[in-house]
Amino acid sequence: MMKTYEVTITETLQMTVEVEAATQEQAQELVERKWNDSEYILDAEAFKGVDFSAREKERRRDYER
C-alpha cells in the first residue's frame, strides 16, 4: 500500500556585506534595516545549498461521538 509523505525543501541563500559601524550590534542592525528596505537582494547567485527532509504524513483522526 502506498503511503503519503510530506517533503520539506529548504534553500539557503547567503551574502556577506561590509559596513562601517561603532559596534557589531550596530553593524547587524544597519544591514538588517538595509535588507528590509530591499537594498540587499539575495537571488540565485547567493545560493549556498538545499536540504530535503521527508516524513510520513500523519493520518488525521476525527472521532465523532
C-alpha positions as CSV (number, residue, x, y, z in Angstrom):
1,M,0.0,0.0,0.0
2,M,1.3,3.5,-0.9
3,K,1.8,6.0,1.9
4,T,1.7,9.8,1.8
5,Y,4.8,11.8,2.6
6,E,5.4,15.4,3.2
7,V,8.8,16.6,1.9
8,T,10.1,19.9,3.0
9,I,12.6,21.7,0.7
10,T,14.8,24.3,2.4
11,E,17.1,26.5,0.3
12,T,19.9,28.5,1.8
13,L,20.9,31.9,0.3
14,Q,23.9,33.8,1.7
15,M,25.5,37.1,1.1
16,T,28.3,38.9,3.0
17,V,28.5,42.7,3.0
18,E,30.9,45.1,4.6
19,V,29.7,48.1,6.6
20,E,31.3,50.6,9.0
21,A,29.7,50.8,12.5
22,A,30.7,51.5,16.1
23,T,29.8,48.1,17.3
24,Q,29.0,44.6,16.0
25,E,25.3,45.1,17.0
26,Q,25.1,48.4,15.1
27,A,26.5,46.7,12.0
28,Q,24.0,43.9,12.2
29,E,21.1,46.4,12.7
30,L,22.3,48.5,9.8
31,V,22.5,45.6,7.4
32,E,19.1,44.2,8.6
33,R,17.5,47.6,8.0
34,K,19.0,47.8,4.5
35,W,17.9,44.3,3.8
36,N,14.3,45.2,4.9
37,D,14.5,48.2,2.6
38,S,15.4,45.9,-0.3
39,E,18.9,47.3,-0.6
40,Y,20.3,43.8,-0.5
41,I,18.6,41.2,-2.7
42,L,19.6,37.6,-2.4
43,D,18.9,35.8,-5.6
44,A,20.2,32.7,-7.4
45,E,23.8,33.9,-7.3
46,A,23.6,33.8,-3.4
47,F,22.5,30.1,-3.4
48,K,24.6,28.1,-1.0
49,G,22.7,24.8,-0.6
50,V,19.5,22.8,-0.4
51,D,18.2,20.3,2.1
52,F,15.3,17.8,1.7
53,S,13.5,16.4,4.7
54,A,10.8,13.7,4.3
55,R,8.3,12.4,6.9
56,E,5.3,10.2,6.7
57,K,2.1,12.3,6.8
58,E,0.1,11.6,9.9
59,R,-3.4,10.4,9.4
60,R,-6.0,12.7,10.8
61,R,-8.1,11.0,13.4
62,D,-11.5,12.6,13.6
63,Y,-13.7,10.9,16.1
64,E,-17.3,11.7,16.3
65,R,-19.3,10.9,19.4
